[in-house]
Amino acid sequence: MGPTQLAAQNHGKNTTSLYEMEDKRFVLFHGSEIPPEHTENPPLKRKKGPAPKMLGNEVCSVCGDKASGFHYNVLSCEGCKGFFRRSVIKGAQYVCKNGGRCEMDMYMRRKCQECRLRKCQEAGMREQCVLSEEQIQLKKLKKQEDVQARMVVVRQNPPSPPSTLLKMTPQQLDMIEKLVAAQQQCNQRSFTDRLKVTVMLLETSRRYSPETESITFLKDLSYNRDDFAKAGLQFEFINPIFEFSKGMTELQLSDAEYALLIAISIFSADRPNVQDQPLVERQQHTYVEALHSYICIHRPNDHLMFPRMLMKLVSLRTLSSVHSEQVFALRLQDKKLPPLLSEIWDVSE
């Protein structure tokens, strides 16, 4: 079971779980995009209702890696989901060096793009389920309008006086204090590569400069988008880092909120090789409850901050998956990380 039971108590009521949010198109850790309303070949309509419950041991129909959910109509991993989306949007044409006879697995998915795309299609991924850039912008615009409309309602209905607000327990306050201290003294070399990348992305998002549009990474080296281009990296690869960092900066999070987000990210029960998933989920639930209480107390007028922060974890998860796949692919090929990527990821060779 994945990061599904993030239910926090909200004045005696359980907040919506991640699976429930996903069913309502408030997609969290592994939902697929909403297909466009008008296509030349509309997909067959599926009976309304929740997506099939995942047991936690499902594998990607394309490459055999751990599946994160149903994407574009197929049970697949985050890597194949992103690859299919990029290929469709770019209208990519790939050529197989082996005459289209590659056996697709976690290694070959990085070696042969033609066979990987064909396997995606054979597995049932639908191109019409992929949103175009224009549709994405329209979707974002509509979402912003909905948020603004909700904010008007919030202003018309002011929050309760502070005396009725939720109070944090001494245990929660002590936990947050320890998390902040631990985060400031964090030794990333104790993490796996994927966790290391996840923590790095959250840490560096705090050091994004809107004025220079640059990010200072873990070794105190600042880079803008042009620096990455000069290093030979594609904008498609690095733009999401800047967009994520910019979005996190706009939230103006405190040290405590950052520390809690890091803790929630680390304690994800669906990570590979997790031995006691129920225990990990309970610990993650504790951090989610603390974050919800903290926001209610310190941001009483912003009723959308909690879901906004959870949505940032969705972006973080996808971003981390893409970067971790890059590390994994380079190591499978026994290649040394380029200096710039080594500095960014802080991954020792």
C-alpha positions as CSV (number, residue, x, y, z in Angstrom):
1,M,0.0,0.0,0.0
2,G,1.4,3.4,-1.0
3,P,1.1,6.8,0.6
4,T,-2.6,6.5,0.8
5,Q,-3.7,6.9,4.4
6,L,-2.7,10.6,4.9
7,A,-5.9,11.3,6.8
8,A,-5.5,14.1,9.4
9,Q,-8.1,15.0,12.0
10,N,-9.7,18.3,11.2
11,H,-11.9,19.4,14.2
12,G,-13.0,15.9,14.7
13,K,-13.5,15.1,11.0
14,N,-11.2,13.0,8.9
15,T,-9.7,15.0,6.0
16,T,-9.9,13.4,2.6
17,S,-7.4,10.6,2.0
18,L,-5.1,10.7,-1.0
19,Y,-7.1,8.0,-2.8
20,E,-10.3,9.8,-2.2
21,M,-8.7,13.1,-3.5
22,E,-7.6,11.2,-6.5
23,D,-11.1,9.9,-7.3
24,K,-12.3,13.5,-7.2
25,R,-9.6,14.5,-9.7
26,F,-7.7,16.2,-6.8
27,V,-4.9,13.9,-8.0
28,L,-2.1,13.1,-5.5
29,F,0.7,10.6,-5.6
30,H,-0.2,8.5,-8.5
31,G,-3.3,9.7,-10.5
32,S,-3.4,10.0,-14.2
33,E,-4.2,13.1,-16.1
34,I,-7.8,13.9,-17.1
35,P,-8.3,13.2,-20.8
36,P,-9.4,16.1,-23.0
37,E,-13.2,16.5,-23.6
38,H,-13.0,16.5,-27.4
39,T,-10.8,14.1,-29.4
40,E,-11.1,12.5,-32.7
41,N,-11.0,9.1,-31.2
42,P,-12.5,9.4,-27.7
43,P,-11.5,6.6,-25.3
44,L,-14.2,4.2,-24.2
45,K,-16.0,5.5,-21.1
46,R,-15.2,3.6,-18.0
47,K,-17.9,3.0,-15.4
48,K,-17.9,5.8,-12.8
49,G,-16.3,4.8,-9.5
50,P,-13.0,4.6,-7.7
51,A,-9.9,3.3,-9.4
52,P,-9.0,-0.3,-8.6
53,K,-7.4,-0.6,-5.2
54,M,-3.7,-1.2,-5.5
55,L,-2.1,-3.9,-3.2
56,G,1.4,-2.4,-3.4
57,N,3.1,-5.1,-5.4
58,E,1.9,-4.2,-8.9
59,V,4.5,-3.9,-11.6
60,C,4.7,-1.6,-14.6
61,S,3.1,-3.1,-17.7
62,V,5.8,-1.6,-19.9
63,C,9.1,-2.2,-18.1
64,G,8.4,-4.3,-15.0
65,D,9.4,-1.6,-12.5
66,K,7.2,-0.9,-9.5
67,A,3.9,0.6,-10.7
68,S,2.6,3.8,-9.1
69,G,-0.9,3.8,-10.6
70,F,-3.0,3.8,-13.7
71,H,-1.6,6.3,-16.2
72,Y,-3.1,6.9,-19.6
73,N,-5.3,3.8,-19.1
74,V,-2.4,1.5,-18.2
75,L,-0.9,0.3,-14.9
76,S,2.6,1.8,-15.1
77,C,5.5,3.4,-13.3
78,E,6.2,7.2,-13.1
79,G,9.1,6.8,-15.5
80,C,7.1,5.2,-18.3
81,K,4.2,7.6,-17.6
82,G,6.6,10.6,-18.2
83,F,8.3,9.1,-21.2
84,F,5.0,8.4,-22.9
85,R,3.7,11.9,-22.2
86,R,6.9,13.6,-23.5
87,S,6.9,11.4,-26.6
88,V,3.3,12.2,-27.5
89,I,3.6,16.0,-26.9
90,K,6.8,16.2,-29.0
91,G,5.5,13.8,-31.6
92,A,8.8,12.0,-31.2
93,Q,10.1,9.5,-33.8
94,Y,12.6,7.0,-32.5
95,V,14.8,4.5,-34.3
96,C,15.7,1.1,-32.8
97,K,19.3,-0.1,-33.5
98,N,18.2,-3.7,-33.1
99,G,15.4,-3.7,-35.7
100,G,12.6,-3.3,-33.1
101,R,13.4,-6.6,-31.4
102,C,14.4,-5.2,-27.9
103,E,13.0,-7.0,-24.9
104,M,11.7,-4.2,-22.7
105,D,12.8,-4.2,-19.0
106,M,14.2,-1.6,-16.5
107,Y,17.5,-1.6,-18.2
108,M,16.4,-1.5,-21.9
109,R,13.9,1.2,-21.3
110,R,16.8,3.7,-21.2
111,K,18.6,2.1,-24.1
112,C,15.8,1.9,-26.8
113,Q,13.1,4.5,-27.0
114,E,11.4,3.1,-30.0
115,C,10.7,-0.2,-28.4
116,R,9.7,1.5,-25.2
117,L,7.2,3.6,-26.9
118,R,5.8,0.7,-28.9
119,K,5.5,-1.3,-25.6
120,C,3.6,1.6,-24.1
121,Q,1.2,1.5,-27.0
122,E,0.9,-2.2,-27.0
123,A,0.1,-2.1,-23.2
124,G,-2.8,0.2,-24.0
125,M,-1.6,3.7,-23.3
126,R,-3.8,6.2,-25.2
127,E,-2.4,9.2,-26.9
128,Q,-5.7,11.0,-26.5
129,C,-5.4,10.9,-22.8
130,V,-2.3,13.1,-22.9
131,L,-3.1,16.8,-22.4
132,S,-1.5,19.2,-24.9
133,E,0.5,22.2,-23.7
134,E,-2.5,24.5,-24.6
135,Q,-4.9,22.2,-22.7
136,I,-2.6,22.3,-19.7
137,Q,-2.5,26.1,-19.7
138,L,-6.3,26.2,-20.0
139,K,-6.6,23.8,-17.1
140,K,-4.2,25.9,-15.0
141,L,-6.1,29.0,-15.8
142,K,-9.4,27.4,-14.8
143,K,-7.9,26.2,-11.6
144,Q,-6.6,29.7,-10.7
145,E,-10.1,31.1,-11.4
146,D,-11.6,28.4,-9.1
147,V,-9.1,29.3,-6.3
148,Q,-9.9,33.0,-6.6
149,A,-13.6,32.3,-6.4
150,R,-13.1,30.2,-3.3
151,M,-10.9,33.0,-1.7
152,V,-13.9,35.4,-2.2
153,V,-16.1,33.0,-0.3
154,V,-13.4,32.8,2.5
155,R,-13.3,36.5,2.8
156,Q,-17.1,36.7,3.0
157,N,-16.9,34.1,5.8
158,P,-14.1,35.1,8.2
159,P,-12.5,32.3,10.3
160,S,-13.4,31.7,13.9
161,P,-11.7,33.7,16.6
162,P,-8.3,32.4,17.8
163,S,-9.8,31.0,21.0
164,T,-11.6,28.3,19.0
165,L,-8.6,27.3,16.9
166,L,-6.9,24.0,17.0
167,K,-4.1,23.8,19.5
168,M,-0.9,21.8,19.0
169,T,0.0,19.2,21.6
170,P,3.3,19.4,23.5
171,Q,4.3,16.2,21.7
172,Q,3.7,17.8,18.3
173,L,5.6,21.0,19.3
174,D,8.5,18.9,20.5
175,M,8.5,16.7,17.4
176,I,8.6,19.8,15.1
177,E,11.4,21.3,17.1
178,K,13.4,18.1,16.7
179,L,12.6,17.8,13.0
180,V,13.8,21.4,12.3
181,A,17.1,20.7,14.2
182,A,17.6,17.4,12.4
183,Q,16.9,18.9,9.0
184,Q,19.5,21.6,9.6
185,Q,22.1,19.0,10.5
186,C,21.0,16.5,7.8
187,N,23.6,14.1,6.6
188,Q,22.3,13.1,3.1
189,R,24.8,10.4,2.7
190,S,22.7,8.2,5.0
191,F,19.9,8.2,2.4
192,T,19.4,6.1,-0.7
193,D,19.8,7.9,-4.0
194,R,16.0,8.4,-4.4
195,L,15.5,9.8,-0.9
196,K,18.6,11.9,-1.4
197,V,17.2,13.4,-4.5
198,T,13.8,14.0,-2.8
199,V,15.4,15.8,0.1
200,M,17.8,17.7,-2.2
201,L,14.8,19.1,-4.3
202,L,13.0,20.3,-1.2
203,E,16.2,21.8,0.3
204,T,17.2,23.6,-2.9
205,S,13.7,25.0,-3.5
206,R,14.4,27.2,-0.4
207,R,17.3,28.7,-2.2
208,Y,15.7,29.8,-5.4
209,S,16.2,33.4,-6.2
210,P,13.3,35.0,-8.1
211,E,15.4,38.0,-8.9
212,T,18.1,36.1,-10.7
213,E,16.0,33.0,-11.5
214,S,18.8,30.8,-10.2
215,I,19.1,28.1,-7.6
216,T,21.9,27.6,-5.1
217,F,22.5,23.9,-4.7
218,L,23.9,21.9,-1.8
219,K,27.5,22.7,-2.5
220,D,26.7,26.5,-2.5
221,L,27.0,26.7,-6.3
222,S,24.4,28.8,-8.1
223,Y,23.0,27.9,-11.5
224,N,20.4,29.4,-13.8
225,R,18.8,27.8,-16.8
226,D,21.5,28.9,-19.2
227,D,24.1,27.3,-17.0
228,F,22.4,24.0,-17.5
229,A,22.1,24.5,-21.2
230,K,25.8,25.2,-21.4
231,A,26.5,22.0,-19.5
232,G,24.6,20.0,-22.2
233,L,21.4,19.4,-20.3
234,Q,18.0,19.6,-21.9
235,F,15.6,22.3,-20.8
236,E,12.9,19.6,-20.7
237,F,15.0,18.0,-17.9
238,I,15.8,21.1,-15.8
239,N,12.7,23.3,-16.3
240,P,10.6,21.3,-13.8
241,I,13.2,21.9,-11.1
242,F,13.0,25.7,-11.5
243,E,9.2,25.6,-11.7
244,F,9.0,23.5,-8.6
245,S,11.4,25.8,-6.7
246,K,9.6,28.9,-7.9
247,G,6.3,27.5,-6.7
248,M,7.7,26.5,-3.3
249,T,9.2,30.0,-2.8
250,E,5.8,31.6,-3.5
251,L,4.3,29.6,-0.6
252,Q,6.7,31.3,1.8
253,L,7.0,28.3,4.1
254,S,8.6,28.4,7.5
255,D,11.4,26.1,8.7
256,A,8.8,23.9,10.5
257,E,6.7,23.5,7.4
258,Y,9.7,22.6,5.3
259,A,10.8,20.1,8.0
260,L,7.4,18.5,8.1
261,L,7.2,18.2,4.3
262,I,10.6,16.5,4.3
263,A,9.5,14.0,7.0
264,I,6.2,13.3,5.1
265,S,8.2,12.6,1.9
266,I,10.7,10.4,3.6
267,F,8.1,8.3,5.3
268,S,6.3,7.0,2.2
269,A,5.4,3.4,2.6
270,D,5.4,2.6,-1.1
271,R,9.2,3.2,-1.5
272,P,11.2,0.2,-2.6
273,N,12.4,-2.2,0.1
274,V,10.2,-0.8,2.9
275,Q,9.9,-3.7,5.3
276,D,7.1,-2.5,7.7
277,Q,4.6,-0.5,5.6
278,P,2.0,-0.1,8.4
279,L,4.5,1.3,10.8
280,V,5.8,3.7,8.1
281,E,2.3,4.8,7.2
282,R,1.5,5.5,10.9
283,Q,4.6,7.6,11.3
284,Q,3.8,9.5,8.1
285,H,0.2,10.1,9.4
286,T,1.7,11.6,12.6
287,Y,3.6,14.2,10.5
288,V,0.6,15.0,8.3
289,E,-1.5,15.6,11.4
290,A,1.2,17.9,12.8
291,L,1.4,19.8,9.5
292,H,-2.3,20.3,9.4
293,S,-2.5,21.5,13.0
294,Y,0.5,23.8,12.4
295,I,-1.2,25.4,9.4
296,C,-4.5,25.8,11.1
297,I,-2.8,27.8,13.9
298,H,-0.3,29.8,12.0
299,R,-2.3,30.4,8.8
300,P,-5.9,30.6,10.0
301,N,-7.0,32.7,7.0
302,D,-5.6,30.5,4.3
303,H,-7.8,27.5,4.1
304,L,-6.2,26.3,0.9
305,M,-2.6,26.1,2.2
306,F,-2.8,22.5,3.4
307,P,-4.0,21.0,0.1
308,R,-1.6,23.3,-1.8
309,M,1.3,21.8,0.2
310,L,0.1,18.3,-0.4
311,M,-0.1,19.0,-4.1
312,K,3.5,20.1,-4.0
313,L,4.4,16.7,-2.7
314,V,2.8,15.3,-5.9
315,S,5.1,17.4,-8.1
316,L,8.0,16.5,-5.9
317,R,7.4,12.8,-6.3
318,T,7.3,12.9,-10.1
319,L,10.3,15.2,-10.2
320,S,12.3,12.9,-7.8
321,S,11.3,9.8,-9.9
322,V,12.7,11.3,-13.1
323,H,16.0,12.4,-11.5
324,S,16.4,9.1,-9.7
325,E,15.8,7.2,-13.0
326,Q,18.7,9.2,-14.5
327,V,21.0,8.2,-11.7
328,F,19.9,4.6,-12.0
329,A,20.4,4.6,-15.8
330,L,23.9,6.1,-15.6
331,R,25.0,3.5,-13.0
332,L,23.6,0.6,-15.0
333,Q,25.8,1.8,-17.8
334,D,28.7,2.1,-15.4
335,K,29.0,5.8,-16.4
336,K,30.3,8.5,-14.1
337,L,27.9,11.3,-13.4
338,P,28.6,14.5,-15.2
339,P,30.2,17.1,-12.8
340,L,27.2,19.4,-12.8
341,L,24.7,16.6,-12.0
342,S,27.0,15.2,-9.3
343,E,27.0,18.7,-7.7
344,I,23.2,19.0,-8.0
345,W,22.4,15.6,-6.7
346,D,25.3,15.4,-4.2
347,V,25.7,11.8,-5.2
348,S,29.1,10.4,-4.6
349,E,30.6,8.1,-7.2
